[in-house]
Amino acid sequence: MTETPLGGTPPHDHPGPGHQPGSPRPGSPRPGWNEANGPDPRDWFAPPPSQPSDITYSGPLPRPAPLPVPIPGRLTPPAKDRRVWPPPEPEPEGEDGSTQPFPAIRGTRPLPPSAIRSGPAQSEPRPPVPPPSAAPRRRRRAVLVGAGAVVSAALAVGLPAWFAYGVYEYGRPADVVHLVKPGQPGVWQHVSWQVSLQRIPDPSGRSATPDRQWVKVIATRTALDAEGAIRHGAPEVSLTDAAGRTWRTEELSNDTPPDVKDNRVGTPYRMERVGVVPPAVADQVEVLLRPSVYRDVPGQSADDFMKAAFSSTEKEDQVLRFLR
């Protein structure tokens, strides 16, 4: 690339060997040199001599073009300048440090003496209201905890007892008592029962005591048909008085054949039981006889017997009461 200095003649030759950058080429004028007038006081960046150095325009300025659309409203004058740095000194504030007066709140701070003297008569200060005590709350909580503990204990004890009583009543419902007149037989489930009661001495041979009286119960069982013959289970026999007290009896003898084949229809079988009652009611106690629901079916297998026992709806809740 060939450089042409301002006010000089462009060189026509190429730099020869050994030319250093920045040094004048051979045959070119030196910078800042005028061939006609000698040294030029201006540098390369000055305008040519034919152009004046002062090119400032001194004529009138052109008028700005009018705005195509007028701006509605009025222009807000620019805000006053604020000093940003260094920060301005803080403005003096009031006595309490606030820039806006607030109404005084009674009880927050003492008023100055001048305000107390100049103001109206001050009423006596009310005593401070004590905070609500936590004692009622603790007492209420203690009552709730105690009530919950009582309810939990009642449920823990009552629920198992209620369940056990329900199971007991299901297996042993309330008795259905059949009254039998004196000297008459009691019939139930194809079997006829006849009983008698008498005083006896102590079967062990001991001497009698004033608070104990032995009695014997003689019960006769007679099967009325084949169904009665297979119902030869031993009954439960007890003694009772008018007050509802009961006494147990123990078996002394039983003539009923254990095998169903030996039980005959219409044949009476005798059984004897003994018990102890108070001497004052020995002549007043009555016999309670609960027949057995056991059925000894001939040729019945053990499996059939168990199935019949579980499927049967008959319960031992029937009682014959022989009056005296």
VEXMARLUM-586927 format. One line per field, with one value per residue (C-alpha): residue number from 1; x, y, z; residue in one letter. Coordinates in pm, 1 decimal, always signed. Last residue first. Layout:
seq <- [NUM, ...]
X <- [X, ...]
Y <- [Y, ...]
Z <- [Z, ...]
type <- [A, ...]
//
This chain:
seq <- [324, 323, 322, 321, 320, 319, 318, 317, 316, 315, 314, 313, 312, 311, 310, 309, 308, 307, 306, 305, 304, 303, 302, 301, 300, 299, 298, 297, 296, 295, 294, 293, 292, 291, 290, 289, 288, 287, 286, 285, 284, 283, 282, 281, 280, 279, 278, 277, 276, 275, 274, 273, 272, 271, 270, 269, 268, 267, 266, 265, 264, 263, 262, 261, 260, 259, 258, 257, 256, 255, 254, 253, 252, 251, 250, 249, 248, 247, 246, 245, 244, 243, 242, 241, 240, 239, 238, 237, 236, 235, 234, 233, 232, 231, 230, 229, 228, 227, 226, 225, 224, 223, 222, 221, 220, 219, 218, 217, 216, 215, 214, 213, 212, 211, 210, 209, 208, 207, 206, 205, 204, 203, 202, 201, 200, 199, 198, 197, 196, 195, 194, 193, 192, 191, 190, 189, 188, 187, 186, 185, 184, 183, 182, 181, 180, 179, 178, 177, 176, 175, 174, 173, 172, 171, 170, 169, 168, 167, 166, 165, 164, 163, 162, 161, 160, 159, 158, 157, 156, 155, 154, 153, 152, 151, 150, 149, 148, 147, 146, 145, 144, 143, 142, 141, 140, 139, 138, 137, 136, 135, 134, 133, 132, 131, 130, 129, 128, 127, 126, 125, 124, 123, 122, 121, 120, 119, 118, 117, 116, 115, 114, 113, 112, 111, 110, 109, 108, 107, 106, 105, 104, 103, 102, 101, 100, 99, 98, 97, 96, 95, 94, 93, 92, 91, 90, 89, 88, 87, 86, 85, 84, 83, 82, 81, 80, 79, 78, 77, 76, 75, 74, 73, 72, 71, 70, 69, 68, 67, 66, 65, 64, 63, 62, 61, 60, 59, 58, 57, 56, 55, 54, 53, 52, 51, 50, 49, 48, 47, 46, 45, 44, 43, 42, 41, 40, 39, 38, 37, 36, 35, 34, 33, 32, 31, 30, 29, 28, 27, 26, 25, 24, 23, 22, 21, 20, 19, 18, 17, 16, 15, 14, 13, 12, 11, 10, 9, 8, 7, 6, 5, 4, 3, 2, 1]
X <- [-9465.9, -9399.9, -9188.5, -9007.4, -8922.7, -8656.3, -8607.2, -8298.1, -8072.1, -8077.0, -8231.1, -8121.7, -7934.9, -7684.8, -7376.1, -7492.7, -7623.8, -7291.4, -7099.2, -7319.5, -7293.0, -6914.2, -6913.8, -7126.6, -7491.5, -7584.2, -7838.5, -7911.9, -7803.8, -7964.2, -7830.2, -8060.3, -8050.0, -8349.9, -8320.8, -8492.3, -8555.3, -8683.6, -8859.0, -8747.9, -9015.7, -8962.1, -8584.2, -8638.0, -8554.6, -8300.6, -8073.5, -8006.2, -7766.0, -7804.2, -7854.7, -7941.9, -8117.5, -8205.0, -8482.1, -8562.0, -8927.9, -8998.9, -9251.7, -9013.4, -8714.3, -8354.4, -8120.5, -8048.4, -7960.4, -7664.2, -7590.8, -7885.3, -8065.3, -8044.3, -7866.3, -7723.6, -7597.4, -7569.3, -7481.7, -7719.5, -7670.3, -7846.3, -8043.8, -8173.5, -8471.2, -8645.4, -8922.4, -8672.0, -8455.3, -8302.0, -8095.2, -8106.0, -7923.2, -8041.2, -7852.1, -7884.3, -8136.8, -8286.3, -8266.2, -8565.6, -8773.0, -8747.6, -8854.3, -9166.4, -9284.6, -8951.6, -8987.2, -8749.6, -8799.3, -8636.6, -8571.5, -8422.2, -8262.2, -8217.3, -7937.6, -7987.2, -7713.0, -7715.8, -7803.5, -7539.9, -7611.8, -7352.2, -7133.8, -7230.4, -7107.2, -7463.2, -7565.2, -7921.7, -8209.7, -8499.1, -8729.7, -8805.8, -9003.5, -8978.5, -9163.1, -9039.1, -9199.4, -8989.8, -9103.3, -8932.2, -9076.1, -9333.8, -9357.6, -9541.6, -9805.2, -9773.9, -9749.9, -9819.2, -9544.4, -9439.4, -9245.6, -8955.0, -8795.9, -8441.0, -8260.7, -8004.9, -7689.3, -7471.6, -7596.8, -7622.5, -7263.6, -7136.4, -7316.9, -7177.8, -6825.9, -6871.0, -7006.1, -6718.5, -6461.6, -6619.5, -6663.6, -6306.7, -6123.9, -6427.6, -6447.6, -6071.3, -6087.0, -6382.6, -6205.1, -5884.3, -6073.2, -6250.0, -5917.9, -5759.4, -6057.4, -6049.8, -5673.7, -5723.0, -5991.2, -5767.8, -5475.7, -5694.5, -5835.7, -5480.4, -5334.0, -5422.8, -5545.2, -5306.4, -5350.8, -5522.8, -5297.0, -5438.4, -5612.0, -5424.7, -5599.9, -5765.0, -5565.9, -5708.7, -5692.8, -5362.5, -5130.2, -4960.8, -4927.3, -4811.0, -4543.5, -4425.6, -4351.8, -4580.1, -4472.3, -4454.9, -4690.1, -4971.1, -5189.5, -5103.7, -4972.5, -5090.6, -4825.7, -4626.4, -4446.4, -4065.9, -3995.8, -3672.3, -3841.5, -3706.7, -3772.1, -3548.3, -3266.9, -3209.2, -2943.6, -2633.4, -2631.1, -2459.0, -2132.5, -2250.2, -2610.0, -2689.7, -3033.2, -3125.0, -3462.9, -3722.5, -3769.2, -4076.8, -4381.7, -4499.4, -4856.8, -5132.1, -5155.5, -4844.5, -4903.2, -4859.7, -4631.5, -4385.6, -4261.7, -3918.7, -3643.0, -3529.9, -3192.2, -2914.1, -2815.2, -2463.6, -2130.3, -2027.6, -1681.3, -1431.5, -1127.1, -815.8, -885.1, -852.5, -595.9, -312.0, -438.7, -606.2, -386.3, -340.9, +4.9, +145.7, +127.4, +430.7, +535.9, +911.0, +1015.5, +790.1, +785.2, +886.9, +684.4, +815.8, +608.7, +709.4, +1007.2, +956.6, +991.8, +1296.1, +1423.3, +1159.1, +1139.4, +1198.6, +900.0, +964.5, +1326.0, +1434.2, +1713.2, +1611.2, +1439.9, +1113.4, +906.2, +926.6, +673.8, +634.7, +332.4, +421.3, +363.6, +102.7, -67.3, +137.3, +52.0, +89.6, +131.8, +0.0]
Y <- [-7938.4, -7812.2, -7997.1, -7746.4, -7885.9, -7682.7, -7621.5, -7412.8, -7696.3, -7590.4, -7742.6, -7577.6, -7883.6, -7830.9, -7860.0, -8176.6, -8337.1, -8280.6, -8419.7, -8732.1, -8783.3, -8771.8, -9010.5, -9260.2, -9330.5, -9700.0, -9644.2, -9276.0, -9171.2, -8826.0, -8586.1, -8292.9, -8356.1, -8280.1, -7998.7, -8098.0, -7837.8, -7996.9, -7791.0, -7689.2, -7652.3, -7946.9, -7891.0, -7515.0, -7462.6, -7751.5, -7563.9, -7776.5, -8058.7, -8280.4, -8636.4, -8795.4, -9121.0, -9264.6, -9504.8, -9637.3, -9682.5, -9916.9, -9775.8, -9801.9, -10012.3, -9894.2, -10187.5, -10100.4, -9744.8, -9868.5, -9695.3, -9865.2, -9625.8, -9760.4, -9452.4, -9419.8, -9149.3, -8857.5, -8527.3, -8238.8, -7861.2, -7604.1, -7301.7, -6981.7, -6820.0, -6696.4, -6957.1, -7242.0, -7427.7, -7774.3, -7899.7, -8181.6, -8188.3, -8474.1, -8794.4, -8876.6, -9137.7, -8965.8, -9264.5, -9427.5, -9108.9, -9108.7, -9475.2, -9395.8, -9286.4, -9339.4, -9350.3, -9173.7, -9195.5, -8937.4, -8993.6, -8685.0, -8742.2, -8479.8, -8408.4, -8132.1, -7900.1, -7611.1, -7802.9, -8073.6, -8446.1, -8705.2, -8851.8, -9174.2, -9072.5, -9078.8, -8809.4, -8888.9, -8870.5, -8630.8, -8696.1, -8572.3, -8736.7, -8714.9, -8839.1, -8771.6, -8877.0, -8874.3, -8799.5, -8457.0, -8330.4, -8474.1, -8391.0, -8641.4, -8530.0, -8580.9, -8209.2, -7997.7, -7951.5, -7597.7, -7563.8, -7316.5, -7171.3, -7086.1, -6780.1, -6858.6, -7061.9, -7070.7, -6740.1, -6592.2, -6687.8, -6547.5, -6220.4, -6211.8, -6262.1, -5977.1, -5744.9, -5834.9, -5777.1, -5436.0, -5326.0, -5344.5, -5160.9, -4940.5, -4835.6, -4775.4, -4558.5, -4362.2, -4300.9, -4194.8, -3957.6, -3802.3, -3752.5, -3592.4, -3360.8, -3258.3, -3195.4, -2978.8, -2774.8, -2725.9, -2621.4, -2367.1, -2240.0, -2199.1, -2017.3, -1676.9, -1406.8, -1110.9, -857.6, -535.5, -242.8, -3.9, +294.2, +621.8, +900.9, +1149.9, +1442.9, +1788.8, +1968.1, +2062.5, +2352.6, +2195.4, +1850.3, +1989.1, +2198.1, +1901.5, +1695.4, +1399.1, +1054.4, +784.6, +526.6, +563.4, +795.5, +803.0, +1136.6, +1234.2, +1206.5, +1495.1, +1417.2, +1419.3, +1213.6, +1232.1, +1298.6, +1652.8, +1745.7, +1689.8, +1889.1, +1796.4, +1539.9, +1661.2, +1577.9, +1263.4, +1322.6, +1231.5, +1232.4, +1601.7, +1660.8, +1861.8, +2030.5, +1861.2, +1939.9, +2143.5, +1935.5, +1973.6, +2065.6, +1853.0, +1701.4, +1668.4, +1810.9, +1567.1, +1649.0, +1845.4, +2159.0, +2146.1, +2314.4, +2656.2, +2667.0, +2847.3, +3190.2, +3228.7, +3204.9, +2858.0, +2768.8, +2669.7, +2842.5, +2678.9, +2815.3, +2571.5, +2651.1, +2558.5, +2196.1, +2094.5, +1991.0, +1618.2, +1601.4, +1864.7, +2238.9, +2468.3, +2395.1, +2421.9, +2585.6, +2813.8, +2649.6, +2290.9, +2273.1, +2040.8, +1895.5, +1539.1, +1503.1, +1498.7, +1166.8, +1073.6, +799.8, +690.9, +865.8, +651.4, +507.3, +144.9, +81.1, +32.9, -219.2, -330.6, -83.0, +83.1, +105.3, +394.1, +643.0, +834.3, +1051.2, +1416.1, +1605.7, +1846.2, +1575.3, +1256.1, +989.3, +630.1, +349.0, +0.0]
Z <- [+9842.3, +9486.1, +9231.9, +9008.5, +8662.1, +8480.3, +8106.1, +8011.5, +7902.6, +7539.3, +7225.5, +6898.9, +6773.9, +6492.0, +6712.0, +6893.6, +6575.2, +6397.7, +6695.1, +6710.9, +6336.2, +6361.4, +6658.9, +6472.4, +6557.2, +6578.3, +6858.6, +6931.9, +7283.7, +7316.1, +7580.1, +7649.6, +8024.8, +8243.8, +8506.4, +8833.7, +9106.2, +9429.8, +9699.6, +10047.9, +10315.2, +10553.6, +10582.1, +10608.8, +10978.7, +10979.3, +10730.6, +10420.6, +10331.2, +10023.0, +9907.1, +9571.5, +9486.0, +9142.4, +9052.3, +8704.0, +8608.0, +8308.3, +8059.1, +7760.0, +7842.1, +7867.1, +7811.7, +7449.1, +7552.6, +7751.8, +8084.3, +8255.9, +8500.3, +8858.5, +8998.5, +9353.4, +9593.5, +9355.2, +9518.1, +9582.4, +9560.6, +9771.2, +9650.2, +9811.5, +9638.9, +9954.6, +9917.0, +9937.7, +9684.7, +9640.7, +9346.8, +9089.7, +8754.7, +8531.2, +8434.9, +8064.5, +7964.7, +7663.6, +7427.6, +7601.2, +7584.7, +7205.2, +7204.1, +7407.2, +7757.2, +7930.3, +8312.7, +8556.6, +8933.5, +9161.9, +9534.8, +9704.3, +10044.9, +10316.1, +10562.9, +10819.1, +10935.7, +11185.5, +11503.8, +11436.3, +11393.1, +11501.5, +11233.9, +11060.2, +10710.0, +10569.0, +10822.7, +10923.9, +10674.9, +10615.8, +10317.4, +9964.7, +9680.9, +9302.8, +8991.4, +8639.4, +8308.4, +7990.4, +7632.5, +7629.0, +7960.6, +8194.4, +8566.5, +8782.2, +9039.4, +9417.5, +9485.7, +9175.6, +8915.6, +8819.4, +8492.6, +8514.3, +8197.3, +8295.2, +8159.1, +7892.6, +7951.4, +7639.6, +7499.1, +7847.3, +7924.0, +7593.7, +7658.8, +8013.6, +7878.4, +7630.0, +7900.2, +8132.3, +7856.4, +7775.1, +8136.5, +8263.0, +7983.3, +7920.6, +8284.8, +8297.0, +7985.3, +8120.9, +8451.7, +8276.9, +8049.3, +8346.6, +8524.0, +8218.5, +8175.1, +8542.0, +8525.8, +8217.3, +8390.8, +8697.0, +8476.1, +8297.5, +8623.5, +8766.3, +8463.8, +8607.9, +8379.3, +8377.3, +8658.9, +8553.3, +8636.3, +8895.6, +8744.0, +8744.2, +8936.0, +8709.1, +8572.9, +8605.5, +8274.0, +8107.2, +8192.4, +8493.4, +8339.3, +8006.1, +8176.7, +8384.1, +8070.8, +8010.3, +8123.3, +7856.3, +7709.5, +7962.8, +7760.5, +7394.6, +7263.1, +6922.5, +6650.2, +6501.2, +6176.8, +6129.9, +6437.1, +6640.6, +6976.5, +7010.4, +6653.3, +6354.6, +6195.8, +5830.3, +5767.5, +5580.7, +5213.6, +5090.9, +4909.5, +4663.7, +4552.6, +4547.5, +4424.0, +4118.5, +4122.3, +3920.5, +3555.3, +3469.5, +3393.8, +3038.1, +2985.4, +2847.9, +2503.1, +2283.1, +1934.4, +1641.7, +1344.7, +1554.5, +1380.0, +1208.8, +1401.0, +1275.6, +1104.3, +1285.2, +1155.2, +1008.6, +1191.4, +1089.0, +1231.3, +957.2, +1104.3, +947.6, +604.6, +312.5, +43.8, +276.8, +310.4, +633.3, +931.4, +1010.0, +847.6, +1073.6, +1040.8, +1075.9, +719.7, +672.7, +348.8, +158.2, -184.2, -112.4, +206.3, +473.9, +764.3, +682.6, +454.4, +86.4, -99.5, -317.4, -88.7, +158.5, +485.6, +792.6, +986.8, +890.4, +803.1, +440.6, +407.4, +69.8, -136.8, -76.5, -387.6, -620.2, -730.6, -404.1, -361.0, -361.3, -41.1, +107.0, +309.2, +297.0, +34.8, +159.9, -90.4, +0.0]
type <- [R, L, F, R, L, V, Q, D, E, K, E, T, S, S, F, A, A, K, M, F, D, D, A, S, Q, G, P, V, D, R, Y, V, S, P, R, L, L, V, E, V, Q, D, A, V, A, P, P, V, V, G, V, R, E, M, R, Y, P, T, G, V, R, N, D, K, V, D, P, P, T, D, N, S, L, E, E, T, R, W, T, R, G, A, A, D, T, L, S, V, E, P, A, G, H, R, I, A, G, E, A, D, L, A, T, R, T, A, I, V, K, V, W, Q, R, D, P, T, A, S, R, G, S, P, D, P, I, R, Q, L, S, V, Q, W, S, V, H, Q, W, V, G, P, Q, G, P, K, V, L, H, V, V, D, A, P, R, G, Y, E, Y, V, G, Y, A, F, W, A, P, L, G, V, A, L, A, A, S, V, V, A, G, A, G, V, L, V, A, R, R, R, R, R, P, A, A, S, P, P, P, V, P, P, R, P, E, S, Q, A, P, G, S, R, I, A, S, P, P, L, P, R, T, G, R, I, A, P, F, P, Q, T, S, G, D, E, G, E, P, E, P, E, P, P, P, W, V, R, R, D, K, A, P, P, T, L, R, G, P, I, P, V, P, L, P, A, P, R, P, L, P, G, S, Y, T, I, D, S, P, Q, S, P, P, P, A, F, W, D, R, P, D, P, G, N, A, E, N, W, G, P, R, P, S, G, P, R, P, S, G, P, Q, H, G, P, G, P, H, D, H, P, P, T, G, G, L, P, T, E, T, M]
//
